[in-house]
């Protein structure tokens, strides 16, 4: 009976007839009608991981599989999380930590906290309000947001909800003429930073996502043009009018392509998906404005190298000339601390806030951000480093 009720509420949550608030309520009811003891509201969550099971129960199999999948055997996905467990902390005592300050500066802008929201595509697959709910949460909790290029709401609309243009991730179209149109549109929207993701140019293998999709027996033709069990909505407003047929990520892209992109815009241009010192050095030579050490949450290549382990190599290679950010595997405030101590200027989350979004909409995203911020604050105080500037590799014990 519980399964039938959950499916009914999931059907209501996906309805385009109901108001957004009613769809959000249906989403929460879908979560609550399942295993006893699971959280039934965002306020009940004590840790970020409390949201994972709530999200899994709220989502249909194909949508869960899209978000939960890594590549090949999902080993790099797991390595991202596991690696943080092999980095110890060395606290200092009797330091005045009564006034902790989490702020940091990025491109001349003060961030209240180094935690930022990573780009995740197709967010209406997780909640009816999708990126709008995420943007509203980011605004409420004052966090930087990077919007995916395969967003289900256009950057212009997300900017209104966020209160300022987000940073914009770029999946480059196959044809340069289309790239020019897309970048101009992004720049005209007031976006200050363009983040070209370069770790999927050769494609990827996602068997976990495919297996979950096969378990999904829903009729998805209302939202998808390619039928049953499709993981994400087919509408991609950032590519409308470009004649792309959904194709992007040119496999023939080189550093010369980056040079073209850099000359094309006045926006800051960052690269996401760099995980080696050699590429970091080349990026600096070609004038990159910043790097995100990332393996796409273990969804690009089965490298078996966690991003937190790649981070020091990249930081050393750039020698302070540009800011370096990192994402992948962050589940606790201590993880954020370890990344900052390893040289990251900012630390991104993906799956954790999507779990919150899936289960409880904007409130879920806000609770995830609140938990991580509180945990980071406590960690900084316990470590005797009351400001971000005080955090250094001297506080780490790598095993």
Short mmCIF file of the C-alpha atoms (twelve columns), coordinates in Angstrom:
data_MODEL
# 
_entry.id   MODEL 
# 
loop_
_atom_site.group_PDB 
_atom_site.id 
_atom_site.type_symbol 
_atom_site.label_atom_id 
_atom_site.label_alt_id 
_atom_site.label_comp_id 
_atom_site.label_asym_id 
_atom_site.label_seq_id 
_atom_site.Cartn_x 
_atom_site.Cartn_y 
_atom_site.Cartn_z 
_atom_site.pdbx_PDB_model_num 
ATOM 1   C CA . UNK A 1   0.000  0.000  0.000   1 
ATOM 2   C CA . UNK A 2   2.796  2.426  0.909   1 
ATOM 3   C CA . UNK A 3   4.361  1.850  -2.517  1 
ATOM 4   C CA . UNK A 4   1.098  2.726  -4.274  1 
ATOM 5   C CA . UNK A 5   0.630  5.858  -2.188  1 
ATOM 6   C CA . UNK A 6   4.198  6.959  -2.873  1 
ATOM 7   C CA . UNK A 7   3.728  6.474  -6.619  1 
ATOM 8   C CA . UNK A 8   0.488  8.482  -6.470  1 
ATOM 9   C CA . UNK A 9   2.193  11.383 -4.703  1 
ATOM 10  C CA . UNK A 10  5.102  11.202 -7.163  1 
ATOM 11  C CA . UNK A 11  2.567  11.460 -9.993  1 
ATOM 12  C CA . UNK A 12  1.074  14.566 -8.387  1 
ATOM 13  C CA . UNK A 13  4.531  16.056 -7.852  1 
ATOM 14  C CA . UNK A 14  5.231  15.772 -11.577 1 
ATOM 15  C CA . UNK A 15  1.909  17.282 -12.604 1 
ATOM 16  C CA . UNK A 16  1.968  20.526 -14.562 1 
ATOM 17  C CA . UNK A 17  -1.617 21.290 -13.510 1 
ATOM 18  C CA . UNK A 18  -0.939 21.777 -9.790  1 
ATOM 19  C CA . UNK A 19  0.685  24.893 -8.386  1 
ATOM 20  C CA . UNK A 20  4.401  24.704 -7.494  1 
ATOM 21  C CA . UNK A 21  3.594  24.719 -3.770  1 
ATOM 22  C CA . UNK A 22  1.157  21.821 -4.148  1 
ATOM 23  C CA . UNK A 23  3.688  19.873 -6.224  1 
ATOM 24  C CA . UNK A 24  6.297  20.460 -3.539  1 
ATOM 25  C CA . UNK A 25  3.879  19.180 -0.879  1 
ATOM 26  C CA . UNK A 26  3.196  16.075 -2.954  1 
ATOM 27  C CA . UNK A 27  6.941  15.512 -3.246  1 
ATOM 28  C CA . UNK A 28  7.276  15.620 0.550   1 
ATOM 29  C CA . UNK A 29  4.338  13.253 1.020   1 
ATOM 30  C CA . UNK A 30  5.973  10.831 -1.408  1 
ATOM 31  C CA . UNK A 31  9.042  10.806 0.815   1 
ATOM 32  C CA . UNK A 32  7.129  10.333 4.054   1 
ATOM 33  C CA . UNK A 33  5.192  7.233  2.962   1 
ATOM 34  C CA . UNK A 34  7.972  4.708  3.160   1 
ATOM 35  C CA . UNK A 35  10.281 3.126  5.699   1 
ATOM 36  C CA . UNK A 36  9.695  3.982  9.361   1 
ATOM 37  C CA . UNK A 37  12.437 6.041  10.964  1 
ATOM 38  C CA . UNK A 38  13.393 7.923  7.802   1 
ATOM 39  C CA . UNK A 39  13.362 11.699 7.969   1 
ATOM 40  C CA . UNK A 40  9.990  13.191 7.087   1 
ATOM 41  C CA . UNK A 41  11.083 16.820 6.972   1 
ATOM 42  C CA . UNK A 42  14.259 18.727 6.180   1 
ATOM 43  C CA . UNK A 43  14.435 19.953 9.786   1 
ATOM 44  C CA . UNK A 44  14.843 16.371 11.027  1 
ATOM 45  C CA . UNK A 45  18.148 15.916 9.185   1 
ATOM 46  C CA . UNK A 46  21.171 15.849 11.479  1 
ATOM 47  C CA . UNK A 47  23.757 15.228 8.760   1 
ATOM 48  C CA . UNK A 48  23.860 15.647 4.996   1 
ATOM 49  C CA . UNK A 49  23.789 11.874 4.524   1 
ATOM 50  C CA . UNK A 50  20.315 11.773 6.091   1 
ATOM 51  C CA . UNK A 51  19.030 13.188 2.811   1 
ATOM 52  C CA . UNK A 52  20.406 10.445 0.560   1 
ATOM 53  C CA . UNK A 53  17.842 7.759  1.394   1 
ATOM 54  C CA . UNK A 54  15.041 10.334 1.457   1 
ATOM 55  C CA . UNK A 55  15.987 11.348 -2.078  1 
ATOM 56  C CA . UNK A 56  16.210 7.779  -3.291  1 
ATOM 57  C CA . UNK A 57  12.700 7.056  -2.044  1 
ATOM 58  C CA . UNK A 58  11.319 10.259 -3.523  1 
ATOM 59  C CA . UNK A 59  12.654 9.721  -7.043  1 
ATOM 60  C CA . UNK A 60  11.649 7.309  -9.797  1 
ATOM 61  C CA . UNK A 61  14.392 4.804  -10.716 1 
ATOM 62  C CA . UNK A 62  15.627 6.535  -13.890 1 
ATOM 63  C CA . UNK A 63  15.981 9.905  -12.199 1 
ATOM 64  C CA . UNK A 64  17.734 8.426  -9.178  1 
ATOM 65  C CA . UNK A 65  20.072 6.457  -11.459 1 
ATOM 66  C CA . UNK A 66  21.028 9.564  -13.441 1 
ATOM 67  C CA . UNK A 67  22.128 11.353 -10.286 1 
ATOM 68  C CA . UNK A 68  23.620 8.399  -8.400  1 
ATOM 69  C CA . UNK A 69  25.625 6.894  -11.251 1 
ATOM 70  C CA . UNK A 70  29.342 7.092  -11.700 1 
ATOM 71  C CA . UNK A 71  31.150 5.482  -14.631 1 
ATOM 72  C CA . UNK A 72  32.159 1.847  -15.137 1 
ATOM 73  C CA . UNK A 73  32.093 0.261  -11.640 1 
ATOM 74  C CA . UNK A 74  31.463 3.586  -9.814  1 
ATOM 75  C CA . UNK A 75  34.859 3.234  -8.128  1 
ATOM 76  C CA . UNK A 76  35.996 6.825  -8.719  1 
ATOM 77  C CA . UNK A 77  32.704 8.074  -7.311  1 
ATOM 78  C CA . UNK A 78  33.389 6.082  -4.139  1 
ATOM 79  C CA . UNK A 79  37.038 7.122  -4.068  1 
ATOM 80  C CA . UNK A 80  36.013 10.785 -3.930  1 
ATOM 81  C CA . UNK A 81  34.202 10.150 -0.652  1 
ATOM 82  C CA . UNK A 82  36.582 7.591  0.797   1 
ATOM 83  C CA . UNK A 83  39.715 9.703  0.329   1 
ATOM 84  C CA . UNK A 84  38.553 12.258 2.890   1 
ATOM 85  C CA . UNK A 85  38.548 9.479  5.500   1 
ATOM 86  C CA . UNK A 86  42.287 9.051  5.064   1 
ATOM 87  C CA . UNK A 87  43.143 12.648 5.927   1 
ATOM 88  C CA . UNK A 88  43.457 13.344 9.617   1 
ATOM 89  C CA . UNK A 89  43.289 16.680 11.412  1 
ATOM 90  C CA . UNK A 90  45.768 18.186 13.875  1 
ATOM 91  C CA . UNK A 91  43.965 20.656 16.161  1 
ATOM 92  C CA . UNK A 92  45.577 23.485 18.096  1 
ATOM 93  C CA . UNK A 93  44.181 24.420 21.486  1 
ATOM 94  C CA . UNK A 94  43.810 27.584 23.575  1 
ATOM 95  C CA . UNK A 95  43.220 29.829 20.584  1 
ATOM 96  C CA . UNK A 96  40.556 32.537 20.725  1 
ATOM 97  C CA . UNK A 97  37.854 31.180 18.402  1 
ATOM 98  C CA . UNK A 98  34.967 33.255 19.753  1 
ATOM 99  C CA . UNK A 99  34.532 35.142 16.479  1 
ATOM 100 C CA . UNK A 100 34.832 32.696 13.562  1 
ATOM 101 C CA . UNK A 101 34.958 34.214 10.072  1 
ATOM 102 C CA . UNK A 102 34.172 31.934 7.126   1 
ATOM 103 C CA . UNK A 103 34.481 34.623 4.466   1 
ATOM 104 C CA . UNK A 104 36.859 34.489 1.526   1 
ATOM 105 C CA . UNK A 105 37.488 36.587 -1.567  1 
ATOM 106 C CA . UNK A 106 36.987 35.317 -5.115  1 
ATOM 107 C CA . UNK A 107 37.692 37.548 -8.122  1 
ATOM 108 C CA . UNK A 108 37.407 40.617 -5.926  1 
ATOM 109 C CA . UNK A 109 34.038 39.558 -4.480  1 
ATOM 110 C CA . UNK A 110 33.542 38.614 -0.840  1 
ATOM 111 C CA . UNK A 111 31.913 35.241 -0.260  1 
ATOM 112 C CA . UNK A 112 30.406 34.653 3.192   1 
ATOM 113 C CA . UNK A 113 31.574 31.059 3.019   1 
ATOM 114 C CA . UNK A 114 33.841 29.090 0.665   1 
ATOM 115 C CA . UNK A 115 31.082 26.551 0.002   1 
ATOM 116 C CA . UNK A 116 29.481 26.848 -3.453  1 
ATOM 117 C CA . UNK A 117 26.759 25.050 -5.427  1 
ATOM 118 C CA . UNK A 118 28.043 23.003 -8.361  1 
ATOM 119 C CA . UNK A 119 26.268 22.762 -11.713 1 
ATOM 120 C CA . UNK A 120 23.864 19.822 -11.952 1 
ATOM 121 C CA . UNK A 121 21.765 19.431 -15.082 1 
ATOM 122 C CA . UNK A 122 18.068 18.672 -15.485 1 
ATOM 123 C CA . UNK A 123 16.996 19.607 -11.971 1 
ATOM 124 C CA . UNK A 124 13.290 19.377 -12.727 1 
ATOM 125 C CA . UNK A 125 13.946 15.644 -12.850 1 
ATOM 126 C CA . UNK A 126 14.459 15.905 -9.095  1 
ATOM 127 C CA . UNK A 127 11.833 18.449 -8.086  1 
ATOM 128 C CA . UNK A 128 9.113  20.351 -9.969  1 
ATOM 129 C CA . UNK A 129 10.767 23.699 -9.217  1 
ATOM 130 C CA . UNK A 130 14.216 22.439 -10.190 1 
ATOM 131 C CA . UNK A 131 16.893 25.113 -10.530 1 
ATOM 132 C CA . UNK A 132 14.485 27.773 -9.272  1 
ATOM 133 C CA . UNK A 133 14.304 26.088 -5.877  1 
ATOM 134 C CA . UNK A 134 18.083 25.738 -5.809  1 
ATOM 135 C CA . UNK A 135 18.556 29.408 -6.733  1 
ATOM 136 C CA . UNK A 136 16.084 30.497 -4.071  1 
ATOM 137 C CA . UNK A 137 17.985 28.476 -1.482  1 
ATOM 138 C CA . UNK A 138 21.324 29.872 -2.650  1 
ATOM 139 C CA . UNK A 139 19.942 33.395 -2.296  1 
ATOM 140 C CA . UNK A 140 18.448 32.732 1.121   1 
ATOM 141 C CA . UNK A 141 21.679 31.243 2.451   1 
ATOM 142 C CA . UNK A 142 24.003 33.545 0.477   1 
ATOM 143 C CA . UNK A 143 26.022 30.978 -1.440  1 
ATOM 144 C CA . UNK A 144 27.559 31.194 -4.905  1 
ATOM 145 C CA . UNK A 145 25.758 29.099 -7.539  1 
ATOM 146 C CA . UNK A 146 27.087 27.708 -10.808 1 
ATOM 147 C CA . UNK A 147 24.238 26.973 -13.221 1 
ATOM 148 C CA . UNK A 148 24.460 23.964 -15.521 1 
ATOM 149 C CA . UNK A 149 24.266 24.573 -19.260 1 
ATOM 150 C CA . UNK A 150 21.690 21.765 -19.419 1 
ATOM 151 C CA . UNK A 151 19.512 23.576 -16.900 1 
ATOM 152 C CA . UNK A 152 15.756 23.199 -17.230 1 
ATOM 153 C CA . UNK A 153 15.311 26.940 -16.561 1 
ATOM 154 C CA . UNK A 154 17.135 29.573 -18.590 1 
ATOM 155 C CA . UNK A 155 19.916 31.608 -17.014 1 
ATOM 156 C CA . UNK A 156 17.883 34.816 -17.349 1 
ATOM 157 C CA . UNK A 157 15.080 33.328 -15.222 1 
ATOM 158 C CA . UNK A 158 17.416 31.765 -12.672 1 
ATOM 159 C CA . UNK A 159 19.200 35.123 -12.267 1 
ATOM 160 C CA . UNK A 160 15.912 36.762 -11.261 1 
ATOM 161 C CA . UNK A 161 15.325 34.183 -8.542  1 
ATOM 162 C CA . UNK A 162 18.936 34.245 -7.366  1 
ATOM 163 C CA . UNK A 163 18.945 38.024 -7.299  1 
ATOM 164 C CA . UNK A 164 22.134 38.204 -9.360  1 
ATOM 165 C CA . UNK A 165 23.429 36.347 -12.428 1 
ATOM 166 C CA . UNK A 166 24.954 33.002 -11.442 1 
ATOM 167 C CA . UNK A 167 28.219 31.683 -12.745 1 
ATOM 168 C CA . UNK A 168 27.448 29.680 -15.870 1 
ATOM 169 C CA . UNK A 169 28.833 26.292 -16.761 1 
ATOM 170 C CA . UNK A 170 29.474 25.644 -20.461 1 
ATOM 171 C CA . UNK A 171 29.095 22.468 -22.450 1 
ATOM 172 C CA . UNK A 172 30.505 23.726 -25.716 1 
ATOM 173 C CA . UNK A 173 28.419 23.128 -28.867 1 
ATOM 174 C CA . UNK A 174 29.998 21.141 -31.673 1 
ATOM 175 C CA . UNK A 175 29.989 24.075 -34.082 1 
ATOM 176 C CA . UNK A 176 31.951 27.211 -33.240 1 
ATOM 177 C CA . UNK A 177 29.277 29.504 -34.660 1 
ATOM 178 C CA . UNK A 178 26.815 28.058 -32.150 1 
ATOM 179 C CA . UNK A 179 29.343 28.519 -29.351 1 
ATOM 180 C CA . UNK A 180 29.611 32.196 -30.253 1 
ATOM 181 C CA . UNK A 181 25.828 32.618 -30.030 1 
ATOM 182 C CA . UNK A 182 25.598 30.756 -26.743 1 
ATOM 183 C CA . UNK A 183 28.464 32.617 -25.079 1 
ATOM 184 C CA . UNK A 184 27.055 35.980 -26.214 1 
ATOM 185 C CA . UNK A 185 23.693 35.116 -24.693 1 
ATOM 186 C CA . UNK A 186 25.346 34.133 -21.407 1 
ATOM 187 C CA . UNK A 187 27.423 37.300 -21.334 1 
ATOM 188 C CA . UNK A 188 24.388 39.459 -22.176 1 
ATOM 189 C CA . UNK A 189 22.638 37.929 -19.156 1 
ATOM 190 C CA . UNK A 190 25.285 39.532 -16.949 1 
ATOM 191 C CA . UNK A 191 27.086 36.316 -16.005 1 
ATOM 192 C CA . UNK A 192 30.507 37.221 -14.543 1 
ATOM 193 C CA . UNK A 193 32.222 33.821 -14.830 1 
ATOM 194 C CA . UNK A 194 32.036 31.148 -17.542 1 
ATOM 195 C CA . UNK A 195 33.045 27.640 -16.472 1 
ATOM 196 C CA . UNK A 196 33.933 25.377 -19.408 1 
ATOM 197 C CA . UNK A 197 33.611 21.721 -18.404 1 
ATOM 198 C CA . UNK A 198 36.238 19.719 -20.287 1 
ATOM 199 C CA . UNK A 199 36.095 16.242 -18.761 1 
ATOM 200 C CA . UNK A 200 33.336 14.827 -20.977 1 
ATOM 201 C CA . UNK A 201 34.697 15.694 -24.417 1 
ATOM 202 C CA . UNK A 202 35.438 12.023 -25.146 1 
ATOM 203 C CA . UNK A 203 32.142 10.677 -23.790 1 
ATOM 204 C CA . UNK A 204 31.559 8.347  -20.849 1 
ATOM 205 C CA . UNK A 205 30.201 4.949  -19.856 1 
ATOM 206 C CA . UNK A 206 27.403 4.960  -17.234 1 
ATOM 207 C CA . UNK A 207 26.068 1.399  -16.740 1 
ATOM 208 C CA . UNK A 208 24.563 2.168  -13.319 1 
ATOM 209 C CA . UNK A 209 22.375 4.872  -14.849 1 
ATOM 210 C CA . UNK A 210 21.325 2.537  -17.646 1 
ATOM 211 C CA . UNK A 211 20.399 -0.256 -15.238 1 
ATOM 212 C CA . UNK A 212 18.203 2.030  -13.153 1 
ATOM 213 C CA . UNK A 213 16.593 3.330  -16.335 1 
ATOM 214 C CA . UNK A 214 15.638 -0.212 -17.322 1 
ATOM 215 C CA . UNK A 215 13.848 -0.632 -13.992 1 
ATOM 216 C CA . UNK A 216 11.654 2.386  -14.716 1 
ATOM 217 C CA . UNK A 217 8.348  1.401  -16.274 1 
ATOM 218 C CA . UNK A 218 6.772  4.871  -16.379 1 
ATOM 219 C CA . UNK A 219 5.428  6.361  -19.592 1 
ATOM 220 C CA . UNK A 220 7.649  9.433  -19.947 1 
ATOM 221 C CA . UNK A 221 6.410  10.837 -23.256 1 
ATOM 222 C CA . UNK A 222 4.926  13.903 -21.539 1 
ATOM 223 C CA . UNK A 223 8.405  15.160 -20.622 1 
ATOM 224 C CA . UNK A 224 10.717 13.240 -22.942 1 
ATOM 225 C CA . UNK A 225 10.846 12.729 -26.666 1 
ATOM 226 C CA . UNK A 226 12.655 9.398  -26.369 1 
ATOM 227 C CA . UNK A 227 10.177 7.483  -24.278 1 
ATOM 228 C CA . UNK A 228 10.147 5.254  -21.227 1 
ATOM 229 C CA . UNK A 229 12.725 5.370  -18.455 1 
ATOM 230 C CA . UNK A 230 14.510 8.513  -19.626 1 
ATOM 231 C CA . UNK A 231 16.615 9.998  -16.824 1 
ATOM 232 C CA . UNK A 232 16.346 13.758 -17.362 1 
ATOM 233 C CA . UNK A 233 13.859 16.140 -19.005 1 
ATOM 234 C CA . UNK A 234 14.484 16.700 -22.683 1 
ATOM 235 C CA . UNK A 235 14.036 20.487 -22.692 1 
ATOM 236 C CA . UNK A 236 17.247 22.477 -22.564 1 
ATOM 237 C CA . UNK A 237 16.443 26.174 -22.843 1 
ATOM 238 C CA . UNK A 238 20.074 27.315 -23.109 1 
ATOM 239 C CA . UNK A 239 20.401 25.504 -26.432 1 
ATOM 240 C CA . UNK A 240 17.125 26.669 -27.960 1 
ATOM 241 C CA . UNK A 241 17.511 28.184 -31.407 1 
ATOM 242 C CA . UNK A 242 21.006 26.804 -31.960 1 
ATOM 243 C CA . UNK A 243 20.057 23.861 -34.169 1 
ATOM 244 C CA . UNK A 244 22.183 21.538 -32.071 1 
ATOM 245 C CA . UNK A 245 19.867 18.557 -31.821 1 
ATOM 246 C CA . UNK A 246 21.165 18.139 -28.292 1 
ATOM 247 C CA . UNK A 247 24.782 17.686 -29.338 1 
ATOM 248 C CA . UNK A 248 27.698 19.325 -27.579 1 
ATOM 249 C CA . UNK A 249 31.194 18.546 -26.186 1 
ATOM 250 C CA . UNK A 250 33.399 18.618 -29.327 1 
ATOM 251 C CA . UNK A 251 35.968 15.787 -29.148 1 
ATOM 252 C CA . UNK A 252 38.366 17.775 -31.337 1 
ATOM 253 C CA . UNK A 253 38.697 20.630 -28.813 1 
ATOM 254 C CA . UNK A 254 42.277 21.628 -27.906 1 
ATOM 255 C CA . UNK A 255 44.084 24.407 -26.070 1 
ATOM 256 C CA . UNK A 256 43.648 26.435 -29.248 1 
ATOM 257 C CA . UNK A 257 39.888 26.112 -28.687 1 
ATOM 258 C CA . UNK A 258 40.330 27.527 -25.210 1 
ATOM 259 C CA . UNK A 259 42.290 30.440 -26.668 1 
ATOM 260 C CA . UNK A 260 39.378 31.161 -29.000 1 
ATOM 261 C CA . UNK A 261 36.925 31.022 -26.118 1 
ATOM 262 C CA . UNK A 262 39.026 33.356 -23.986 1 
ATOM 263 C CA . UNK A 263 39.183 35.929 -26.781 1 
ATOM 264 C CA . UNK A 264 35.448 35.639 -27.389 1 
ATOM 265 C CA . UNK A 265 34.270 37.080 -24.072 1 
ATOM 266 C CA . UNK A 266 34.974 39.610 -21.353 1 
ATOM 267 C CA . UNK A 267 33.760 37.163 -18.714 1 
ATOM 268 C CA . UNK A 268 36.224 35.364 -16.499 1 
ATOM 269 C CA . UNK A 269 36.840 31.936 -18.046 1 
ATOM 270 C CA . UNK A 270 37.511 28.934 -15.847 1 
ATOM 271 C CA . UNK A 271 38.135 25.287 -16.655 1 
ATOM 272 C CA . UNK A 272 36.319 22.531 -14.780 1 
ATOM 273 C CA . UNK A 273 37.654 18.986 -14.915 1 
ATOM 274 C CA . UNK A 274 41.388 19.599 -14.511 1 
ATOM 275 C CA . UNK A 275 43.046 17.086 -12.177 1 
ATOM 276 C CA . UNK A 276 46.759 17.111 -13.060 1 
ATOM 277 C CA . UNK A 277 49.614 19.514 -12.530 1 
ATOM 278 C CA . UNK A 278 50.637 19.316 -16.188 1 
ATOM 279 C CA . UNK A 279 47.244 20.530 -17.416 1 
ATOM 280 C CA . UNK A 280 47.122 23.140 -14.662 1 
ATOM 281 C CA . UNK A 281 50.409 24.623 -15.865 1 
ATOM 282 C CA . UNK A 282 49.157 24.704 -19.455 1 
ATOM 283 C CA . UNK A 283 45.933 26.350 -18.339 1 
ATOM 284 C CA . UNK A 284 47.843 29.144 -16.613 1 
ATOM 285 C CA . UNK A 285 50.042 29.611 -19.688 1 
ATOM 286 C CA . UNK A 286 46.910 30.025 -21.806 1 
ATOM 287 C CA . UNK A 287 45.464 32.672 -19.495 1 
ATOM 288 C CA . UNK A 288 42.809 30.742 -17.569 1 
ATOM 289 C CA . UNK A 289 41.212 32.722 -14.754 1 
ATOM 290 C CA . UNK A 290 40.623 29.797 -12.409 1 
ATOM 291 C CA . UNK A 291 40.405 26.005 -12.193 1 
ATOM 292 C CA . UNK A 292 37.978 23.542 -10.646 1 
ATOM 293 C CA . UNK A 293 39.653 20.259 -9.757  1 
ATOM 294 C CA . UNK A 294 36.883 17.852 -10.623 1 
ATOM 295 C CA . UNK A 295 36.191 14.412 -12.067 1 
ATOM 296 C CA . UNK A 296 32.514 15.185 -12.569 1 
ATOM 297 C CA . UNK A 297 31.625 13.491 -9.298  1 
ATOM 298 C CA . UNK A 298 33.180 10.266 -10.572 1 
ATOM 299 C CA . UNK A 299 31.047 10.511 -13.718 1 
ATOM 300 C CA . UNK A 300 33.725 11.224 -16.330 1 
ATOM 301 C CA . UNK A 301 36.538 8.644  -16.349 1 
ATOM 302 C CA . UNK A 302 37.269 5.744  -13.990 1 
ATOM 303 C CA . UNK A 303 40.614 7.217  -12.913 1 
ATOM 304 C CA . UNK A 304 40.390 5.900  -9.323  1 
ATOM 305 C CA . UNK A 305 41.906 9.230  -8.229  1 
ATOM 306 C CA . UNK A 306 39.912 11.269 -5.723  1 
ATOM 307 C CA . UNK A 307 39.771 14.996 -6.356  1 
ATOM 308 C CA . UNK A 308 41.020 15.794 -2.852  1 
ATOM 309 C CA . UNK A 309 44.133 13.768 -3.698  1 
ATOM 310 C CA . UNK A 310 44.581 15.596 -7.012  1 
ATOM 311 C CA . UNK A 311 44.122 19.029 -5.460  1 
ATOM 312 C CA . UNK A 312 47.606 19.550 -3.929  1 
ATOM 313 C CA . UNK A 313 49.287 18.746 -7.260  1 
ATOM 314 C CA . UNK A 314 47.185 21.333 -9.082  1 
ATOM 315 C CA . UNK A 315 47.650 23.957 -6.355  1 
ATOM 316 C CA . UNK A 316 51.415 23.468 -6.466  1 
ATOM 317 C CA . UNK A 317 51.446 23.770 -10.261 1 
ATOM 318 C CA . UNK A 318 49.615 27.130 -10.394 1 
ATOM 319 C CA . UNK A 319 51.776 28.619 -7.593  1 
ATOM 320 C CA . UNK A 320 49.122 31.049 -6.409  1 
ATOM 321 C CA . UNK A 321 48.678 32.761 -9.769  1 
ATOM 322 C CA . UNK A 322 44.988 31.817 -10.050 1 
ATOM 323 C CA . UNK A 323 42.366 30.495 -7.620  1 
ATOM 324 C CA . UNK A 324 41.803 26.735 -7.503  1 
ATOM 325 C CA . UNK A 325 38.485 25.191 -6.482  1 
ATOM 326 C CA . UNK A 326 37.498 21.573 -5.903  1 
ATOM 327 C CA . UNK A 327 34.389 19.408 -5.868  1 
ATOM 328 C CA . UNK A 328 33.611 15.725 -5.456  1 
ATOM 329 C CA . UNK A 329 32.960 13.621 -2.354  1 
ATOM 330 C CA . UNK A 330 32.211 16.462 0.085   1 
ATOM 331 C CA . UNK A 331 29.763 15.208 2.714   1 
ATOM 332 C CA . UNK A 332 30.864 16.940 5.933   1 
ATOM 333 C CA . UNK A 333 32.180 20.249 7.182   1 
ATOM 334 C CA . UNK A 334 35.449 18.493 7.983   1 
ATOM 335 C CA . UNK A 335 35.728 17.635 4.276   1 
ATOM 336 C CA . UNK A 336 35.409 21.306 3.371   1 
ATOM 337 C CA . UNK A 337 38.079 22.124 5.938   1 
ATOM 338 C CA . UNK A 338 40.452 19.495 4.511   1 
ATOM 339 C CA . UNK A 339 39.972 20.880 1.000   1 
ATOM 340 C CA . UNK A 340 40.665 24.438 2.166   1 
ATOM 341 C CA . UNK A 341 43.754 23.241 4.014   1 
ATOM 342 C CA . UNK A 342 44.878 21.539 0.790   1 
ATOM 343 C CA . UNK A 343 44.788 24.857 -1.054  1 
ATOM 344 C CA . UNK A 344 41.261 25.211 -2.398  1 
ATOM 345 C CA . UNK A 345 39.787 28.718 -2.556  1 
ATOM 346 C CA . UNK A 346 36.262 27.319 -2.703  1 
ATOM 347 C CA . UNK A 347 34.656 23.904 -2.226  1 
ATOM 348 C CA . UNK A 348 31.662 22.700 -4.246  1 
ATOM 349 C CA . UNK A 349 28.850 20.248 -3.586  1 
ATOM 350 C CA . UNK A 350 26.644 18.468 -6.109  1 
ATOM 351 C CA . UNK A 351 24.818 15.347 -4.968  1 
ATOM 352 C CA . UNK A 352 24.212 16.553 -1.367  1 
ATOM 353 C CA . UNK A 353 22.087 19.530 -2.359  1 
ATOM 354 C CA . UNK A 354 20.338 17.472 -5.047  1 
ATOM 355 C CA . UNK A 355 19.363 14.971 -2.341  1 
ATOM 356 C CA . UNK A 356 17.871 17.829 -0.368  1 
ATOM 357 C CA . UNK A 357 16.130 19.203 -3.455  1 
ATOM 358 C CA . UNK A 358 14.707 15.813 -4.389  1 
ATOM 359 C CA . UNK A 359 13.233 15.146 -0.985  1 
ATOM 360 C CA . UNK A 360 12.092 18.567 0.216   1 
ATOM 361 C CA . UNK A 361 12.646 21.193 -2.487  1 
ATOM 362 C CA . UNK A 362 14.087 24.570 -1.526  1 
ATOM 363 C CA . UNK A 363 13.846 23.761 2.181   1 
ATOM 364 C CA . UNK A 364 15.960 20.662 1.650   1 
ATOM 365 C CA . UNK A 365 18.677 22.578 -0.173  1 
ATOM 366 C CA . UNK A 366 18.720 25.219 2.554   1 
ATOM 367 C CA . UNK A 367 19.043 22.591 5.268   1 
ATOM 368 C CA . UNK A 368 21.987 20.944 3.486   1 
ATOM 369 C CA . UNK A 369 23.746 24.310 3.259   1 
ATOM 370 C CA . UNK A 370 22.976 25.087 6.906   1 
ATOM 371 C CA . UNK A 371 24.366 21.755 8.099   1 
ATOM 372 C CA . UNK A 372 27.607 22.074 6.155   1 
ATOM 373 C CA . UNK A 373 28.111 25.675 7.217   1 
ATOM 374 C CA . UNK A 374 27.554 24.809 10.883  1 
ATOM 375 C CA . UNK A 375 29.903 21.838 10.662  1 
ATOM 376 C CA . UNK A 376 32.612 23.922 8.983   1 
ATOM 377 C CA . UNK A 377 32.266 26.627 11.624  1 
ATOM 378 C CA . UNK A 378 32.631 24.114 14.430  1 
ATOM 379 C CA . UNK A 379 35.596 22.436 12.745  1 
ATOM 380 C CA . UNK A 380 37.402 25.747 12.296  1 
ATOM 381 C CA . UNK A 381 36.888 26.560 15.975  1 
ATOM 382 C CA . UNK A 382 37.948 23.120 17.150  1 
ATOM 383 C CA . UNK A 383 41.069 23.316 14.981  1 
ATOM 384 C CA . UNK A 384 42.131 26.674 16.407  1 
ATOM 385 C CA . UNK A 385 41.755 28.403 13.033  1 
ATOM 386 C CA . UNK A 386 39.010 31.011 13.443  1 
ATOM 387 C CA . UNK A 387 39.364 32.434 9.917   1 
ATOM 388 C CA . UNK A 388 39.762 30.832 6.504   1 
ATOM 389 C CA . UNK A 389 43.155 32.532 6.170   1 
ATOM 390 C CA . UNK A 390 44.344 30.621 9.247   1 
ATOM 391 C CA . UNK A 391 43.687 27.243 7.597   1 
ATOM 392 C CA . UNK A 392 46.783 25.572 6.138   1 
ATOM 393 C CA . UNK A 393 48.255 22.181 5.280   1 
ATOM 394 C CA . UNK A 394 49.976 22.216 8.677   1 
ATOM 395 C CA . UNK A 395 46.617 21.214 10.167  1 
ATOM 396 C CA . UNK A 396 46.421 17.998 8.068   1 
ATOM 397 C CA . UNK A 397 47.759 14.503 8.689   1 
ATOM 398 C CA . UNK A 398 47.622 12.545 5.445   1 
ATOM 399 C CA . UNK A 399 47.855 8.787  5.872   1 
# 
